[in-house]
Amino acid sequence: MNTDKIVLDDRSNTIGNNIRWIRKSLHIRQTEMVARLQLCHIDITRETFVKIEGGRQHIKLSQLRGIRKELDVSYEDILDQPGEEICRRIENLKMCEANMKQSEK
């Protein structure tokens, strides 16, 4: 029996949009993301990933876990928050890290 549940009922495509926003803000191409997931033994193709981001395919729990891990974000970042807010937070974090490195010199 396959226990890999599927996340359903995402009518506004929050999950797909957030994954896309986060991935793009980290400058990760779709093919690179899929390759990373496949290296972690996540069963996914680029076609499937494109459909997930576009809201045309439900995401499996194993795929969600892998994507969360590879993007280094929380489940809330993927499931709840608008993508633009996440991107702003990531950009602010990057700016803070860059400023800290500058001040160390």
C-alpha positions in Angstrom: 0.0 0.0 0.0 1.4 3.4 -1.0 1.3 5.8 1.9 2.6 8.8 -0.1 -0.4 11.0 0.2 -1.2 13.8 -2.2 -1.8 17.4 -1.1 -5.2 18.3 -2.6 -7.5 21.3 -2.6 -5.1 24.1 -3.6 -7.6 26.0 -5.8 -5.6 29.2 -5.8 -2.4 27.4 -6.6 -0.7 28.8 -3.5 1.7 25.9 -3.3 2.8 26.1 -7.0 3.1 29.8 -7.0 5.1 29.9 -3.7 7.5 27.2 -5.0 8.0 29.2 -8.2 8.6 32.5 -6.3 11.1 30.9 -3.9 12.9 28.9 -6.6 13.3 32.0 -8.8 14.4 34.2 -5.9 17.2 31.7 -5.3 18.1 31.7 -9.0 17.5 28.0 -9.4 16.3 26.8 -12.8 13.6 24.1 -13.0 16.0 21.6 -14.5 18.4 22.2 -11.7 15.7 21.8 -9.1 14.5 18.5 -10.6 18.0 17.2 -10.8 18.5 18.0 -7.1 15.3 16.3 -6.2 16.2 13.2 -8.2 19.6 13.0 -6.5 17.6 12.8 -3.2 15.6 9.9 -4.7 12.4 12.0 -5.1 10.3 10.6 -8.0 9.8 13.6 -10.2 10.3 14.7 -13.8 10.7 18.2 -15.1 7.2 17.9 -16.7 5.7 17.0 -13.3 7.5 19.9 -11.6 6.3 22.3 -14.3 2.7 21.1 -13.7 3.1 21.4 -9.9 4.2 25.0 -10.2 1.5 25.7 -12.7 -1.2 24.2 -10.5 -2.1 21.5 -13.0 -0.9 18.6 -10.9 -1.3 17.8 -7.2 1.9 17.4 -5.3 2.9 14.2 -3.5 4.0 14.5 0.1 7.4 13.1 -0.8 7.8 15.8 -3.4 6.7 18.5 -1.0 9.2 17.3 1.6 12.0 17.2 -1.0 11.2 20.7 -2.4 11.0 22.2 1.1 14.4 20.7 2.0 16.1 21.7 -1.3 14.8 25.3 -1.1 15.6 25.4 2.7 12.3 26.9 3.7 9.6 26.0 6.1 6.4 24.2 5.2 4.5 27.4 6.1 6.6 29.3 3.5 5.3 26.9 0.8 1.8 26.3 2.0 0.6 29.6 3.5 2.4 32.8 2.7 2.2 34.7 -0.5 5.3 34.2 -2.6 6.3 37.8 -2.9 6.5 38.1 0.9 8.8 35.1 1.1 11.1 36.5 -1.6 11.3 39.8 0.2 12.3 37.9 3.4 15.0 35.9 1.5 16.3 39.0 -0.2 16.5 40.8 3.2 18.4 37.8 4.6 20.8 37.8 1.8 21.4 41.5 2.2 22.0 41.0 6.0 24.5 38.2 5.3 26.3 40.4 2.7 26.5 43.3 5.1 27.9 41.1 7.8 30.6 39.8 5.5 31.4 43.4 4.5 31.7 44.5 8.1 34.1 41.5 8.9 36.6 42.8 6.3 
